[in-house]
Amino acid sequence: MTEPRHFLTVDDLSQPELLSVLDRAEEYRTAVANDEDHHELAGQTLGMLFQKPSTRTRVSFETGMTQLGGHAVFLGKDDIQLGRGEPLKDTARTLSRYVDGVMARLFEHENVEILAEYADVPVVNGLTDDAHPCQILADLLTIRQQFGDLEDVSATWIGDGNNVAQSFVLGCAIADIDLTVATPPEHTVDDAVLERAAELGAEPETTTDPVEAVAGTDVVYTDVWVSMGQEDEREIRLRRFDGFQVNQELLSNAPEAVVMHCLPAHRGEEVTDTVLEGDRSIVFDQAENRLHAQKALLVELLGDD
């Protein structure tokens, strides 16, 4: 039996594989716009395992499987035995007998690794506390659509060095995007992620100065300062992130930059409503591209060669 191919972090794809997924995603985007059928996964089923709530992840994967001619099954933590203490390794082996692939949106990254270790079908990381690789596929697709290519593009991450930031660091490394990361000193990207980026041939610049970071950049990307499970840290986080808001004043230092956010946004905290609704915002293109990029990924993992 062939070993399944998993997608747990964005660097599970090589650069040629990543670009191939983006090419296919663009084809699917065109197909949807032209109402063209593309049923490459006809008859296949994706099990979708959720510990965390979701809007974009659930709807994009479920819609994507439908458009590909397949089927998706939502599995909330209280809907299956996992919520009653069944070990993940048992869940993985059982689901493998029913479905053709598993997408999991979990808290601890170790748990998606356990799923992958014991599953006999491909496992896709729909988000963990350490990584959000599917979001980055959509982000890179959006950047390429905006600039025509990924070469000679510069990007700046502003805010928390969270799971999206860490995956964006690796995605930019694979795509050869020149990246600067600006975070408060208490919320930097993990050193291990920067080391992995270095192994991919990239050395993103890191700073604690958001104004310096955005100067002349093409893309300004931010995310919430208080993620799910961090609500008890809210007040201290808001103090630490003072000065890191993406607003018109900050963007005056990057007059040509577009603005990205993976959503949901806390308007008035990490980004202002004016910026998010402004003509430089491409956040809803990002959201749409979750659908196209994930369909391309699913076909890469589940489709026939």
Contacts in CASP RR format, 6 or more apart in sequence:
PFRMAT RR
TARGET T0000
AUTHOR 0000-0000-0000
METHOD contacts of the structure
MODEL  1
MTEPRHFLTVDDLSQPELLSVLDRAEEYRTAVANDEDHHELAGQTLGMLF
QKPSTRTRVSFETGMTQLGGHAVFLGKDDIQLGRGEPLKDTARTLSRYVD
GVMARLFEHENVEILAEYADVPVVNGLTDDAHPCQILADLLTIRQQFGDL
EDVSATWIGDGNNVAQSFVLGCAIADIDLTVATPPEHTVDDAVLERAAEL
GAEPETTTDPVEAVAGTDVVYTDVWVSMGQEDEREIRLRRFDGFQVNQEL
LSNAPEAVVMHCLPAHRGEEVTDTVLEGDRSIVFDQAENRLHAQKALLVE
LLGDD
1 120 0 8 1.000
4 101 0 8 1.000
4 116 0 8 1.000
4 119 0 8 1.000
4 120 0 8 1.000
4 121 0 8 1.000
4 122 0 8 1.000
4 123 0 8 1.000
4 301 0 8 1.000
5 122 0 8 1.000
5 300 0 8 1.000
5 301 0 8 1.000
6 12 0 8 1.000
6 116 0 8 1.000
6 119 0 8 1.000
6 122 0 8 1.000
6 123 0 8 1.000
6 124 0 8 1.000
6 301 0 8 1.000
7 13 0 8 1.000
7 122 0 8 1.000
7 123 0 8 1.000
7 124 0 8 1.000
7 125 0 8 1.000
7 133 0 8 1.000
7 134 0 8 1.000
7 297 0 8 1.000
7 301 0 8 1.000
8 109 0 8 1.000
8 112 0 8 1.000
8 113 0 8 1.000
8 116 0 8 1.000
8 123 0 8 1.000
8 125 0 8 1.000
8 131 0 8 1.000
8 133 0 8 1.000
9 125 0 8 1.000
9 131 0 8 1.000
9 133 0 8 1.000
9 167 0 8 1.000
9 170 0 8 1.000
10 18 0 8 1.000
10 131 0 8 1.000
10 133 0 8 1.000
10 136 0 8 1.000
10 137 0 8 1.000
10 167 0 8 1.000
10 170 0 8 1.000
10 171 0 8 1.000
10 174 0 8 1.000
11 170 0 8 1.000
11 171 0 8 1.000
11 173 0 8 1.000
11 174 0 8 1.000
11 196 0 8 1.000
11 200 0 8 1.000
12 133 0 8 1.000
13 21 0 8 1.000
13 174 0 8 1.000
14 174 0 8 1.000
15 174 0 8 1.000
15 175 0 8 1.000
15 176 0 8 1.000
17 300 0 8 1.000
18 137 0 8 1.000
18 140 0 8 1.000
18 171 0 8 1.000
18 174 0 8 1.000
18 175 0 8 1.000
20 300 0 8 1.000
21 137 0 8 1.000
21 293 0 8 1.000
21 296 0 8 1.000
21 297 0 8 1.000
21 300 0 8 1.000
22 137 0 8 1.000
22 140 0 8 1.000
22 141 0 8 1.000
22 144 0 8 1.000
22 293 0 8 1.000
22 296 0 8 1.000
23 296 0 8 1.000
24 295 0 8 1.000
24 296 0 8 1.000
24 299 0 8 1.000
24 300 0 8 1.000
25 137 0 8 1.000
25 141 0 8 1.000
25 289 0 8 1.000
25 292 0 8 1.000
25 293 0 8 1.000
25 295 0 8 1.000
25 296 0 8 1.000
26 141 0 8 1.000
26 145 0 8 1.000
26 292 0 8 1.000
27 38 0 8 1.000
27 296 0 8 1.000
28 38 0 8 1.000
28 67 0 8 1.000
28 292 0 8 1.000
28 295 0 8 1.000
28 296 0 8 1.000
29 288 0 8 1.000
29 289 0 8 1.000
29 292 0 8 1.000
30 36 0 8 1.000
31 37 0 8 1.000
31 38 0 8 1.000
32 67 0 8 1.000
32 291 0 8 1.000
32 292 0 8 1.000
38 67 0 8 1.000
38 68 0 8 1.000
39 68 0 8 1.000
39 69 0 8 1.000
39 70 0 8 1.000
40 68 0 8 1.000
40 69 0 8 1.000
40 299 0 8 1.000
40 303 0 8 1.000
40 304 0 8 1.000
41 65 0 8 1.000
41 68 0 8 1.000
41 69 0 8 1.000
41 70 0 8 1.000
41 100 0 8 1.000
41 298 0 8 1.000
41 299 0 8 1.000
41 302 0 8 1.000
41 303 0 8 1.000
42 68 0 8 1.000
42 69 0 8 1.000
42 70 0 8 1.000
43 69 0 8 1.000
43 70 0 8 1.000
43 71 0 8 1.000
44 65 0 8 1.000
44 68 0 8 1.000
44 69 0 8 1.000
44 70 0 8 1.000
44 71 0 8 1.000
44 100 0 8 1.000
44 101 0 8 1.000
44 302 0 8 1.000
44 303 0 8 1.000
45 65 0 8 1.000
45 70 0 8 1.000
45 71 0 8 1.000
45 72 0 8 1.000
45 73 0 8 1.000
45 98 0 8 1.000
45 99 0 8 1.000
45 100 0 8 1.000
45 101 0 8 1.000
46 61 0 8 1.000
46 65 0 8 1.000
46 70 0 8 1.000
46 71 0 8 1.000
46 72 0 8 1.000
46 73 0 8 1.000
46 99 0 8 1.000
46 100 0 8 1.000
46 101 0 8 1.000
46 102 0 8 1.000
46 103 0 8 1.000
46 298 0 8 1.000
46 302 0 8 1.000
47 72 0 8 1.000
47 73 0 8 1.000
47 74 0 8 1.000
47 75 0 8 1.000
47 95 0 8 1.000
47 99 0 8 1.000
47 101 0 8 1.000
47 102 0 8 1.000
47 103 0 8 1.000
48 58 0 8 1.000
48 61 0 8 1.000
48 62 0 8 1.000
48 72 0 8 1.000
48 73 0 8 1.000
48 74 0 8 1.000
48 75 0 8 1.000
48 102 0 8 1.000
48 103 0 8 1.000
48 104 0 8 1.000
48 105 0 8 1.000
49 75 0 8 1.000
49 76 0 8 1.000
49 80 0 8 1.000
49 82 0 8 1.000
49 91 0 8 1.000
49 95 0 8 1.000
49 102 0 8 1.000
49 103 0 8 1.000
49 104 0 8 1.000
49 105 0 8 1.000
49 106 0 8 1.000
49 115 0 8 1.000
50 58 0 8 1.000
50 74 0 8 1.000
50 75 0 8 1.000
50 76 0 8 1.000
50 77 0 8 1.000
50 104 0 8 1.000
50 105 0 8 1.000
51 76 0 8 1.000
51 77 0 8 1.000
51 105 0 8 1.000
51 106 0 8 1.000
51 107 0 8 1.000
52 105 0 8 1.000
52 106 0 8 1.000
52 107 0 8 1.000
52 127 0 8 1.000
52 228 0 8 1.000
53 228 0 8 1.000
54 105 0 8 1.000
54 127 0 8 1.000
55 263 0 8 1.000
55 264 0 8 1.000
56 263 0 8 1.000
56 287 0 8 1.000
56 290 0 8 1.000
57 103 0 8 1.000
57 105 0 8 1.000
57 126 0 8 1.000
57 127 0 8 1.000
57 134 0 8 1.000
57 290 0 8 1.000
58 74 0 8 1.000
58 105 0 8 1.000
60 290 0 8 1.000
60 291 0 8 1.000
60 294 0 8 1.000
61 72 0 8 1.000
61 103 0 8 1.000
61 126 0 8 1.000
61 294 0 8 1.000
62 72 0 8 1.000
62 74 0 8 1.000
63 291 0 8 1.000
64 72 0 8 1.000
64 291 0 8 1.000
64 294 0 8 1.000
64 295 0 8 1.000
64 298 0 8 1.000
65 71 0 8 1.000
65 72 0 8 1.000
65 298 0 8 1.000
66 72 0 8 1.000
67 291 0 8 1.000
67 295 0 8 1.000
68 295 0 8 1.000
68 298 0 8 1.000
68 299 0 8 1.000
73 99 0 8 1.000
75 82 0 8 1.000
77 83 0 8 1.000
80 86 0 8 1.000
80 91 0 8 1.000
81 91 0 8 1.000
82 88 0 8 1.000
82 91 0 8 1.000
88 111 0 8 1.000
88 114 0 8 1.000
88 115 0 8 1.000
88 118 0 8 1.000
89 114 0 8 1.000
89 117 0 8 1.000
89 118 0 8 1.000
91 115 0 8 1.000
92 102 0 8 1.000
92 114 0 8 1.000
92 115 0 8 1.000
92 116 0 8 1.000
92 117 0 8 1.000
92 118 0 8 1.000
92 119 0 8 1.000
92 123 0 8 1.000
93 118 0 8 1.000
93 119 0 8 1.000
93 120 0 8 1.000
95 101 0 8 1.000
95 102 0 8 1.000
95 119 0 8 1.000
95 121 0 8 1.000
96 102 0 8 1.000
96 118 0 8 1.000
96 119 0 8 1.000
96 120 0 8 1.000
96 121 0 8 1.000
99 121 0 8 1.000
100 121 0 8 1.000
100 122 0 8 1.000
100 302 0 8 1.000
101 119 0 8 1.000
101 121 0 8 1.000
101 122 0 8 1.000
101 123 0 8 1.000
101 124 0 8 1.000
101 301 0 8 1.000
101 302 0 8 1.000
102 115 0 8 1.000
102 119 0 8 1.000
102 121 0 8 1.000
102 122 0 8 1.000
102 123 0 8 1.000
102 124 0 8 1.000
103 123 0 8 1.000
103 124 0 8 1.000
103 126 0 8 1.000
104 111 0 8 1.000
104 112 0 8 1.000
104 115 0 8 1.000
104 123 0 8 1.000
104 124 0 8 1.000
104 125 0 8 1.000
104 126 0 8 1.000
105 126 0 8 1.000
105 127 0 8 1.000
105 128 0 8 1.000
106 112 0 8 1.000
106 127 0 8 1.000
106 128 0 8 1.000
107 128 0 8 1.000
107 129 0 8 1.000
107 229 0 8 1.000
108 128 0 8 1.000
108 129 0 8 1.000
109 125 0 8 1.000
109 128 0 8 1.000
109 129 0 8 1.000
109 130 0 8 1.000
109 131 0 8 1.000
111 128 0 8 1.000
112 123 0 8 1.000
112 125 0 8 1.000
112 126 0 8 1.000
112 128 0 8 1.000
115 123 0 8 1.000
116 123 0 8 1.000
122 301 0 8 1.000
122 302 0 8 1.000
124 134 0 8 1.000
124 294 0 8 1.000
124 297 0 8 1.000
124 298 0 8 1.000
124 301 0 8 1.000
125 131 0 8 1.000
125 132 0 8 1.000
125 133 0 8 1.000
125 134 0 8 1.000
126 132 0 8 1.000
126 133 0 8 1.000
126 134 0 8 1.000
127 134 0 8 1.000
127 135 0 8 1.000
127 163 0 8 1.000
128 163 0 8 1.000
129 163 0 8 1.000
130 163 0 8 1.000
130 166 0 8 1.000
130 190 0 8 1.000
131 163 0 8 1.000
131 166 0 8 1.000
131 167 0 8 1.000
132 163 0 8 1.000
132 164 0 8 1.000
132 167 0 8 1.000
132 262 0 8 1.000
133 167 0 8 1.000
134 290 0 8 1.000
134 293 0 8 1.000
134 294 0 8 1.000
134 297 0 8 1.000
135 164 0 8 1.000
135 167 0 8 1.000
135 262 0 8 1.000
135 290 0 8 1.000
136 164 0 8 1.000
136 167 0 8 1.000
136 168 0 8 1.000
136 170 0 8 1.000
136 171 0 8 1.000
137 293 0 8 1.000
137 294 0 8 1.000
137 296 0 8 1.000
137 297 0 8 1.000
138 286 0 8 1.000
138 287 0 8 1.000
138 289 0 8 1.000
138 290 0 8 1.000
138 292 0 8 1.000
138 293 0 8 1.000
138 294 0 8 1.000
139 168 0 8 1.000
139 221 0 8 1.000
139 260 0 8 1.000
139 262 0 8 1.000
139 286 0 8 1.000
139 289 0 8 1.000
140 150 0 8 1.000
140 171 0 8 1.000
140 175 0 8 1.000
140 177 0 8 1.000
141 289 0 8 1.000
141 292 0 8 1.000
141 293 0 8 1.000
142 260 0 8 1.000
142 282 0 8 1.000
142 285 0 8 1.000
142 286 0 8 1.000
142 289 0 8 1.000
143 150 0 8 1.000
143 153 0 8 1.000
143 155 0 8 1.000
143 177 0 8 1.000
143 219 0 8 1.000
144 150 0 8 1.000
145 285 0 8 1.000
145 289 0 8 1.000
146 219 0 8 1.000
146 258 0 8 1.000
146 282 0 8 1.000
146 285 0 8 1.000
147 153 0 8 1.000
147 218 0 8 1.000
150 175 0 8 1.000
150 176 0 8 1.000
150 177 0 8 1.000
151 176 0 8 1.000
153 177 0 8 1.000
153 178 0 8 1.000
153 218 0 8 1.000
153 219 0 8 1.000
154 177 0 8 1.000
154 178 0 8 1.000
154 179 0 8 1.000
154 180 0 8 1.000
154 216 0 8 1.000
154 217 0 8 1.000
154 218 0 8 1.000
154 219 0 8 1.000
155 168 0 8 1.000
155 172 0 8 1.000
155 177 0 8 1.000
155 178 0 8 1.000
155 179 0 8 1.000
155 180 0 8 1.000
155 217 0 8 1.000
155 218 0 8 1.000
155 219 0 8 1.000
155 220 0 8 1.000
155 221 0 8 1.000
156 179 0 8 1.000
156 180 0 8 1.000
156 181 0 8 1.000
156 182 0 8 1.000
156 213 0 8 1.000
156 214 0 8 1.000
156 217 0 8 1.000
156 219 0 8 1.000
156 220 0 8 1.000
156 221 0 8 1.000
156 254 0 8 1.000
156 257 0 8 1.000
157 165 0 8 1.000
157 168 0 8 1.000
157 169 0 8 1.000
157 179 0 8 1.000
157 180 0 8 1.000
157 181 0 8 1.000
157 182 0 8 1.000
157 183 0 8 1.000
157 221 0 8 1.000
157 222 0 8 1.000
158 182 0 8 1.000
158 210 0 8 1.000
158 213 0 8 1.000
158 214 0 8 1.000
158 220 0 8 1.000
158 221 0 8 1.000
158 222 0 8 1.000
158 244 0 8 1.000
158 246 0 8 1.000
158 250 0 8 1.000
158 270 0 8 1.000
159 165 0 8 1.000
159 182 0 8 1.000
159 183 0 8 1.000
159 184 0 8 1.000
159 187 0 8 1.000
159 210 0 8 1.000
159 222 0 8 1.000
159 223 0 8 1.000
159 225 0 8 1.000
159 241 0 8 1.000
159 244 0 8 1.000
159 270 0 8 1.000
160 183 0 8 1.000
160 187 0 8 1.000
160 223 0 8 1.000
160 224 0 8 1.000
160 225 0 8 1.000
160 227 0 8 1.000
160 237 0 8 1.000
160 241 0 8 1.000
161 181 0 8 1.000
161 183 0 8 1.000
161 187 0 8 1.000
161 188 0 8 1.000
161 189 0 8 1.000
162 187 0 8 1.000
162 223 0 8 1.000
162 227 0 8 1.000
163 227 0 8 1.000
164 223 0 8 1.000
164 262 0 8 1.000
165 181 0 8 1.000
165 183 0 8 1.000
165 189 0 8 1.000
165 223 0 8 1.000
166 189 0 8 1.000
166 190 0 8 1.000
166 193 0 8 1.000
168 179 0 8 1.000
168 221 0 8 1.000
169 179 0 8 1.000
169 181 0 8 1.000
169 189 0 8 1.000
169 193 0 8 1.000
169 194 0 8 1.000
169 197 0 8 1.000
169 204 0 8 1.000
170 193 0 8 1.000
170 196 0 8 1.000
170 197 0 8 1.000
170 200 0 8 1.000
171 177 0 8 1.000
172 178 0 8 1.000
172 179 0 8 1.000
172 197 0 8 1.000
172 202 0 8 1.000
172 204 0 8 1.000
173 179 0 8 1.000
173 196 0 8 1.000
173 197 0 8 1.000
173 200 0 8 1.000
173 201 0 8 1.000
173 202 0 8 1.000
173 204 0 8 1.000
174 200 0 8 1.000
176 202 0 8 1.000
179 202 0 8 1.000
179 204 0 8 1.000
179 205 0 8 1.000
180 204 0 8 1.000
180 205 0 8 1.000
180 206 0 8 1.000
180 207 0 8 1.000
180 213 0 8 1.000
180 214 0 8 1.000
180 217 0 8 1.000
181 188 0 8 1.000
181 189 0 8 1.000
181 204 0 8 1.000
181 205 0 8 1.000
181 206 0 8 1.000
181 207 0 8 1.000
181 213 0 8 1.000
182 206 0 8 1.000
182 207 0 8 1.000
182 208 0 8 1.000
182 209 0 8 1.000
182 210 0 8 1.000
182 212 0 8 1.000
182 213 0 8 1.000
182 214 0 8 1.000
182 244 0 8 1.000
183 189 0 8 1.000
183 206 0 8 1.000
183 208 0 8 1.000
183 244 0 8 1.000
184 208 0 8 1.000
184 240 0 8 1.000
184 241 0 8 1.000
184 244 0 8 1.000
185 208 0 8 1.000
186 240 0 8 1.000
187 237 0 8 1.000
187 240 0 8 1.000
187 241 0 8 1.000
188 206 0 8 1.000
189 206 0 8 1.000
194 204 0 8 1.000
194 206 0 8 1.000
197 203 0 8 1.000
197 204 0 8 1.000
205 213 0 8 1.000
207 213 0 8 1.000
210 243 0 8 1.000
210 244 0 8 1.000
210 250 0 8 1.000
211 250 0 8 1.000
211 253 0 8 1.000
214 220 0 8 1.000
214 250 0 8 1.000
214 251 0 8 1.000
214 253 0 8 1.000
214 254 0 8 1.000
214 257 0 8 1.000
215 253 0 8 1.000
215 254 0 8 1.000
216 253 0 8 1.000
216 254 0 8 1.000
216 255 0 8 1.000
216 256 0 8 1.000
216 257 0 8 1.000
217 254 0 8 1.000
217 257 0 8 1.000
218 256 0 8 1.000
218 257 0 8 1.000
218 258 0 8 1.000
219 257 0 8 1.000
219 258 0 8 1.000
219 259 0 8 1.000
219 260 0 8 1.000
220 246 0 8 1.000
220 250 0 8 1.000
220 251 0 8 1.000
220 254 0 8 1.000
220 257 0 8 1.000
220 258 0 8 1.000
220 259 0 8 1.000
220 260 0 8 1.000
221 259 0 8 1.000
221 260 0 8 1.000
221 261 0 8 1.000
222 244 0 8 1.000
222 246 0 8 1.000
222 259 0 8 1.000
222 260 0 8 1.000
222 261 0 8 1.000
222 270 0 8 1.000
222 271 0 8 1.000
223 261 0 8 1.000
223 262 0 8 1.000
223 270 0 8 1.000
224 264 0 8 1.000
224 265 0 8 1.000
224 266 0 8 1.000
224 269 0 8 1.000
224 270 0 8 1.000
225 237 0 8 1.000
225 238 0 8 1.000
225 241 0 8 1.000
225 244 0 8 1.000
225 266 0 8 1.000
225 269 0 8 1.000
225 270 0 8 1.000
226 233 0 8 1.000
226 234 0 8 1.000
226 237 0 8 1.000
226 238 0 8 1.000
226 266 0 8 1.000
226 269 0 8 1.000
230 237 0 8 1.000
238 269 0 8 1.000
241 269 0 8 1.000
241 270 0 8 1.000
244 270 0 8 1.000
245 268 0 8 1.000
245 269 0 8 1.000
245 270 0 8 1.000
245 271 0 8 1.000
245 272 0 8 1.000
246 259 0 8 1.000
246 270 0 8 1.000
246 271 0 8 1.000
246 272 0 8 1.000
246 275 0 8 1.000
247 271 0 8 1.000
247 272 0 8 1.000
247 274 0 8 1.000
247 275 0 8 1.000
248 272 0 8 1.000
248 274 0 8 1.000
248 275 0 8 1.000
251 257 0 8 1.000
251 259 0 8 1.000
251 275 0 8 1.000
251 280 0 8 1.000
257 280 0 8 1.000
258 280 0 8 1.000
258 281 0 8 1.000
258 282 0 8 1.000
259 271 0 8 1.000
259 275 0 8 1.000
259 276 0 8 1.000
259 278 0 8 1.000
259 280 0 8 1.000
259 281 0 8 1.000
259 282 0 8 1.000
259 283 0 8 1.000
260 282 0 8 1.000
260 283 0 8 1.000
260 286 0 8 1.000
261 270 0 8 1.000
261 271 0 8 1.000
261 276 0 8 1.000
261 281 0 8 1.000
261 283 0 8 1.000
261 286 0 8 1.000
262 283 0 8 1.000
262 286 0 8 1.000
263 283 0 8 1.000
263 286 0 8 1.000
263 287 0 8 1.000
265 271 0 8 1.000
265 276 0 8 1.000
265 283 0 8 1.000
267 273 0 8 1.000
267 276 0 8 1.000
275 281 0 8 1.000
276 283 0 8 1.000
END
